[in-house]
Amino acid sequence: MPDVTAAAVYARISSDTEGRALGVARQVEDCRRLAGSLGWQVAQEYVDNDLSAYSGKRRPAYEQMLADLTDGLRDAVICYHVDRLTRRPVELEQFVATVDAAGVRQVRFVSGDMDLGTGDGLLIGRIMAAVAANESASKSRRVRRKNDQIAAEGRPHGGNRRPFGYEIDRITVRQDEAQVIRQMVRRYLAGESLRSLCMWLEDNGIRTTTGVEWHSPSLRGVLKSGRIAGLREHRGEVVGPAMWDAIITPADRDRVLARMTEQAVTGRRSPRRYLLSGLLRCGRCSGKLYSSPRKDRRRYVCISGPDHGGGCGRLTVTAEPLEQMLTEAILQRLDSPALADALSGRAGDSLAVELSDGLAADQAQLDELAVMFGKQEISAREWRAAREPIERRMRDRERQLRTATHTDALAGLPGNGSRLRGEWSRLNLTRQAAIVSALLDHAIVDPGQQGSRALDPTRVRAVWRI
């Protein structure tokens, strides 16, 4: 038997609750002791800590070991037990095929005296892998059932990291962070971007519960979560009320979700540079005006061609004076009796609550239909026929809810146009745009006199939303 000069030691543990890698360290120590007793030289230790061998997730160290075996860099393998190597029979067969193709004949285990290079040893290994897979599947079913029960009772799921807004018990509201969440929700519904809110959090020294700076994906996760609305989520869906107190109302959460859906539909991703993007129409052809910078000058232009709605391409207006003109019109509109009369007929908050309650009732109906179909109380044809009108009603309510959220941008502003004029330059562009789009449906820009450098106010006609 040839000497082993480049053995691979593999160690793995599924759950490292303490985060200290003590379990794999013990495995490595025992494997090195076995290598010493066999007179083998260990070339490398391959360690996957806190990774399951049953879930099918990638194990980087295991994959590297297989690659090194394939390349002929390792001539033996030592592992603590076959269930540390794998808990999936198909993966055991892949491992055996790899070592066979590489000509590796020495695979030893600290616990369980078997040799996968022999027929009897491979049979024992296959049996043990099948037993390990069955144990993992049984444990997985027990854990899933336990988690389902915890969710149904509205109790929090365990975890080492506390959620933002709550104490480590995951139930008690942390009031300072709760105030931050409420303020962020108000500002987001008022039109501020996630990126802008992240910058505000960083400027104020507010970090995540792990002490790192906020980024848009992590902030989006907090604002859209059912947790902060006192709802228990499980497997990505709200399953009922939670046992902890809410920080915001479920209606406000629905508004947040509606705005996120609207943003996903519009596809806006790059930072805004133009205040009136999407709000201007050409006075010649009624086509939409697009932002189009030239050197150091920002412009709105009508662009011809099928990709731009078939515009005439014959109108250009400089952005800055047009934005200043319409901003002044917005500020005057805020103090106008016409706006007060328009808003007095609106019940934005009550409408949002009504729409939110309606959506919840619709979803409950869909859930009830799914249960009836699962119990074979109704046929697939009956299920589809009953489902379609409910889904149409939900889409209509979601559209109305998205429209209703625009009014949030004006909270506290009607009658305060003069005060806002002094603060306007300090608002970020997304906040300014939210106020403008809440009031202005669009503005029509007519052609100007050729060669004129000043913007004639008569060229611009505002069409108000409210």
Secondary structure, 3 states (H helix, E strand, C coil): CCCCCCEEEEEEECCCCCCCCHHHHHHHHHHHHHHHHHCCCEEEEEEEECCCCCCCCCCHHHHHHHHHHHCCCCCEEEECCHHHHCCCHHHHHHHHHHHHHHCCCCEEECCCCCCCCCHHHHHHHHHHHHHHHHHHHHHHHHHHHHHHHHHHCCCCCCCCCCCCCECCCCCCECHHHHHHHHHHHHHHHCCCCHHHHHHHHHHCCCCCCCCCCCCHHHHHHHHHCCHHHCEEEECCEEEEECCCCCCCCHHHHHHHHHHHHHHHHHCCCCCCCCCCCCCEEECCCCCEEEECCECCECEEEECECHHHCCECCCCEEEHHHHHHHHHHHHHHHHCCHHHHHHHHCCCHHHHHHHHHHHHHHHHHHHHHHHHHHHCCCCCHHHHHHHHHHHHHHHHHHHHHHHHHHHHHHHCCCCCCHHHHHHHHHHCCHHHHHHHHHHHEEEEEECCCCCCCCCCCHHHEEEEECC
